[in-house]
Amino acid sequence: MGVLQRFERRLEGLVSGAFAKAFKADVQPVEIASALQRELDDRAAIVGKNNTLVPNHFVVELSRHDYDRLSVYARTLSEELAEVVRDHSAEQNYQLRGEVQVIFEEDLDLDIGVHRVRSSVVASVKAVPPLQSQPRPAGPAVPTRAPAPAAVPRPVHHAAKTEKIALARAVVPYLEVNGERHPLTRPVTVLGRGTQVDLRVDDAGVSRRHAEIQLGDAPMLVDLGSTNGTLLNGDPVGRAELVDGARIGLGDTVLVFRLPAG
């Protein structure tokens, strides 16, 4: 059974023919599924040995009439169309760089029954957890000393309290990628495609250790000798200061630097 047949079977089981009734004279869900398959095949790009990259983010443009009728089933249909993309990619040995998303948009220029598909590669970006230290092997027992008497707590002065409150309210900058926030909690955050980084960018155009963000009196973006270079607001940089809203380009991925007001 092919991908499209499995798709139609799933829809029948989910909505008991409601799709067929809703789309009898308009755009058909199976037409959209077929268009997604064609988009995958047309946009497939060989980026290495046994590595063919395809889009994972799709926008289906519909006329107002079709969009209104589709909105009732949008969530279910989006999930099933994403499954079509994953199934077809698996059958063709295509590589998906991130989570598959299929969304619908209204286009007033389209006629009833006509649809268009736009696609792009949206890389997944995630923080890499720090390596946990291995427990030390148990050594010979060491005699323990009697516990020292508890220290008498010293009064905390008002200035110390003020300092703690100020630290608690410290502004934490972050990177915004694909709608997700990644706080920059370290003095230096390394960005790249490898495993020994702080923020991993799953993008074929990104080096293993691509760039880093240094926090201090002025946040700085530093390129780490990457193959394809680092962009800041569209311009290549080796080292540059970051301000709120700055757009950092690594490969095909754009990360927005945010520095909330204190």
C-alpha positions as CSV (number, residue, x, y, z in Angstrom):
1,M,0.0,0.0,0.0
2,G,1.4,3.4,-1.0
3,V,1.8,6.5,1.1
4,L,-1.2,8.2,-0.4
5,Q,-3.4,5.2,0.1
6,R,-2.4,4.9,3.7
7,F,-3.1,8.6,4.1
8,E,-6.7,8.2,2.8
9,R,-7.3,5.2,4.9
10,R,-6.2,7.1,8.0
11,L,-8.5,10.0,7.2
12,E,-11.4,7.7,6.7
13,G,-10.8,6.1,10.0
14,L,-10.4,9.4,11.8
15,V,-13.4,11.4,10.5
16,S,-15.7,8.7,8.9
17,G,-15.8,10.3,5.5
18,A,-16.3,13.9,6.7
19,F,-13.3,15.1,4.6
20,A,-14.8,13.6,1.4
21,K,-18.1,15.4,2.1
22,A,-16.4,18.7,2.9
23,F,-14.1,18.7,-0.1
24,K,-16.4,17.0,-2.7
25,A,-16.3,20.0,-5.1
26,D,-13.3,21.8,-3.8
27,V,-9.6,21.0,-3.1
28,Q,-9.1,17.4,-2.0
29,P,-6.8,16.4,0.9
30,V,-5.1,13.7,-1.3
31,E,-4.2,16.5,-3.8
32,I,-2.4,18.4,-1.1
33,A,-0.6,15.2,0.0
34,S,0.4,14.5,-3.6
35,A,1.7,18.1,-3.9
36,L,3.8,17.6,-0.7
37,Q,5.4,14.5,-2.2
38,R,6.2,16.3,-5.4
39,E,7.7,19.2,-3.4
40,L,9.9,16.8,-1.5
41,D,11.2,15.2,-4.8
42,D,11.7,18.6,-6.5
43,R,13.5,20.2,-3.6
44,A,15.7,17.2,-2.7
45,A,19.3,18.3,-2.4
46,I,22.3,15.9,-2.2
47,V,24.6,17.4,0.5
48,G,26.9,14.4,1.0
49,K,27.3,10.7,0.5
50,N,24.0,8.9,1.3
51,N,22.7,12.3,2.6
52,T,19.8,13.9,0.6
53,L,18.3,16.8,2.4
54,V,14.6,17.8,1.9
55,P,12.4,20.5,3.4
56,N,10.6,19.9,6.6
57,H,8.4,23.1,6.9
58,F,5.5,23.5,4.5
59,V,2.9,26.3,3.9
60,V,-0.2,25.3,1.9
61,E,-1.9,28.3,0.3
62,L,-5.6,28.1,-0.3
63,S,-8.4,30.3,-1.6
64,R,-10.6,31.9,1.0
65,H,-13.4,29.4,0.2
66,D,-11.2,26.4,0.6
67,Y,-9.4,27.9,3.6
68,D,-12.7,28.5,5.5
69,R,-13.9,24.9,4.8
70,L,-10.6,23.4,5.8
71,S,-10.3,25.3,9.1
72,V,-12.6,22.8,10.8
73,Y,-10.2,20.0,10.1
74,A,-6.9,21.9,10.0
75,R,-5.2,20.4,13.1
76,T,-6.1,16.8,12.2
77,L,-5.2,17.3,8.5
78,S,-1.9,19.0,9.4
79,E,-0.8,16.1,11.5
80,E,-1.7,13.5,8.8
81,L,0.0,15.5,6.1
82,A,3.1,15.7,8.3
83,E,3.0,11.9,8.5
84,V,2.8,11.7,4.7
85,V,6.0,13.8,4.5
86,R,7.8,11.5,7.0
87,D,6.6,8.3,5.3
88,H,7.6,9.5,1.8
89,S,11.0,10.7,3.2
90,A,11.6,7.3,4.8
91,E,10.8,5.4,1.6
92,Q,13.1,7.6,-0.5
93,N,15.9,7.8,2.1
94,Y,15.5,11.5,2.4
95,Q,16.9,13.3,5.5
96,L,14.7,15.7,7.5
97,R,16.7,18.3,9.6
98,G,13.9,19.0,12.0
99,E,10.3,18.5,13.0
100,V,7.9,18.3,10.1
101,Q,5.3,21.2,10.1
102,V,2.4,21.7,7.7
103,I,0.4,24.9,8.1
104,F,-2.3,26.5,6.0
105,E,-2.6,30.1,4.9
106,E,-5.3,32.0,3.0
107,D,-4.4,33.6,-0.4
108,L,-7.0,35.9,-1.8
109,D,-5.5,35.6,-5.3
110,L,-6.2,31.9,-5.6
111,D,-9.4,30.5,-7.1
112,I,-11.5,27.8,-5.5
113,G,-9.9,24.4,-5.9
114,V,-6.4,25.8,-6.5
115,H,-3.6,25.5,-4.0
116,R,0.1,26.2,-3.8
117,V,2.8,24.7,-1.6
118,R,5.9,26.6,-0.3
119,S,8.6,24.8,1.6
120,S,11.8,25.4,3.5
121,V,14.4,23.7,5.7
122,V,14.0,24.8,9.3
123,A,16.8,23.4,11.3
124,S,16.3,22.1,14.8
125,V,18.2,24.0,17.5
126,K,18.6,22.6,21.0
127,A,20.8,23.1,24.0
128,V,23.3,20.4,24.7
129,P,23.2,19.2,28.3
130,P,26.6,19.5,30.2
131,L,28.6,16.3,30.6
132,Q,28.0,14.7,33.9
133,S,31.2,13.9,36.0
134,Q,31.7,10.2,36.5
135,P,31.6,9.0,40.1
136,R,34.9,8.4,41.7
137,P,35.7,4.8,42.6
138,A,35.3,4.0,46.3
139,G,38.6,4.1,48.2
140,P,39.6,2.8,51.6
141,A,37.6,4.0,54.5
142,V,38.9,7.1,56.1
143,P,38.2,7.7,59.8
144,T,35.8,10.5,60.3
145,R,36.3,13.4,62.7
146,A,33.6,14.6,65.0
147,P,31.6,17.3,63.4
148,A,32.6,20.8,64.1
149,P,30.2,22.9,66.1
150,A,27.6,24.7,64.1
151,A,28.6,28.2,63.2
152,V,26.5,30.9,64.6
153,P,24.7,32.7,61.7
154,R,25.9,36.2,61.3
155,P,23.4,39.0,60.7
156,V,23.0,39.9,57.1
157,H,23.5,43.6,56.4
158,H,21.1,45.6,54.3
159,A,23.7,46.1,51.6
160,A,24.1,42.3,51.1
161,K,20.3,41.9,50.9
162,T,20.2,44.5,48.2
163,E,23.0,42.8,46.3
164,K,21.1,39.5,46.3
165,I,17.9,41.1,45.1
166,A,19.9,42.7,42.3
167,L,21.4,39.4,41.3
168,A,17.9,37.7,41.3
169,R,16.7,40.4,39.0
170,A,19.6,40.2,36.6
171,V,18.7,40.2,32.9
172,V,19.4,37.0,31.1
173,P,19.9,37.4,27.3
174,Y,18.6,34.6,25.0
175,L,18.6,33.4,21.4
176,E,15.2,33.1,19.7
177,V,15.1,30.4,17.0
178,N,12.0,29.1,15.3
179,G,9.8,30.6,18.0
180,E,11.8,29.0,20.9
181,R,13.9,30.8,23.5
182,H,17.4,29.5,24.5
183,P,18.7,31.4,27.5
184,L,22.4,32.3,27.5
185,T,23.3,31.4,31.0
186,R,27.1,30.9,30.5
187,P,29.8,33.5,30.1
188,V,30.6,31.8,26.7
189,T,28.1,29.9,24.6
190,V,29.5,27.8,21.7
191,L,27.2,27.3,18.7
192,G,27.7,24.6,16.1
193,R,26.7,21.3,14.6
194,G,28.9,19.0,16.7
195,T,28.3,17.4,20.1
196,Q,30.8,19.4,22.1
197,V,29.0,22.6,21.9
198,D,26.5,24.4,24.1
199,L,23.8,25.1,21.5
200,R,23.5,22.5,18.7
201,V,22.3,23.7,15.3
202,D,21.3,20.8,13.1
203,D,22.1,22.5,9.8
204,A,24.4,21.1,7.0
205,G,25.9,24.5,6.4
206,V,27.0,24.9,10.1
207,S,30.5,23.9,11.2
208,R,31.0,21.6,14.3
209,R,32.3,24.6,16.3
210,H,31.0,27.5,14.3
211,A,30.8,30.6,16.5
212,E,30.4,31.7,20.1
213,I,28.7,34.4,22.1
214,Q,30.7,36.0,24.9
215,L,28.8,37.8,27.6
216,G,30.5,40.7,29.4
217,D,30.2,44.5,29.5
218,A,29.2,44.2,25.9
219,P,27.9,40.9,24.4
220,M,30.1,39.8,21.5
221,L,29.7,37.4,18.6
222,V,32.9,35.6,17.5
223,D,33.4,33.4,14.5
224,L,35.5,30.3,15.3
225,G,37.0,29.8,11.9
226,S,33.8,28.3,10.4
227,T,33.8,27.0,6.8
228,N,30.8,29.1,5.6
229,G,31.3,32.1,7.9
230,T,29.1,33.8,10.4
231,L,26.6,36.6,9.4
232,L,25.4,39.4,11.6
233,N,22.4,41.2,10.1
234,G,23.3,39.8,6.7
235,D,27.0,40.9,6.8
236,P,30.0,38.5,7.4
237,V,31.8,39.1,10.7
238,G,34.7,37.8,12.6
239,R,34.0,39.5,15.8
240,A,31.2,42.0,16.5
241,E,29.1,43.5,19.3
242,L,25.6,42.2,19.7
243,V,22.6,44.4,20.4
244,D,19.0,43.5,21.1
245,G,17.3,42.2,17.9
246,A,20.6,41.3,16.1
247,R,20.1,38.5,13.5
248,I,22.9,35.9,13.6
249,G,23.2,33.7,10.4
250,L,24.7,30.2,10.7
251,G,24.3,28.3,7.5
252,D,20.6,28.5,6.6
253,T,19.6,29.1,10.2
254,V,18.8,32.5,11.7
255,L,19.1,33.1,15.4
256,V,17.8,36.4,16.9
257,F,19.8,37.8,19.9
258,R,17.5,39.2,22.6
259,L,18.6,41.4,25.5
260,P,15.5,42.2,27.6
261,A,15.4,45.5,29.3
262,G,16.5,45.4,33.0
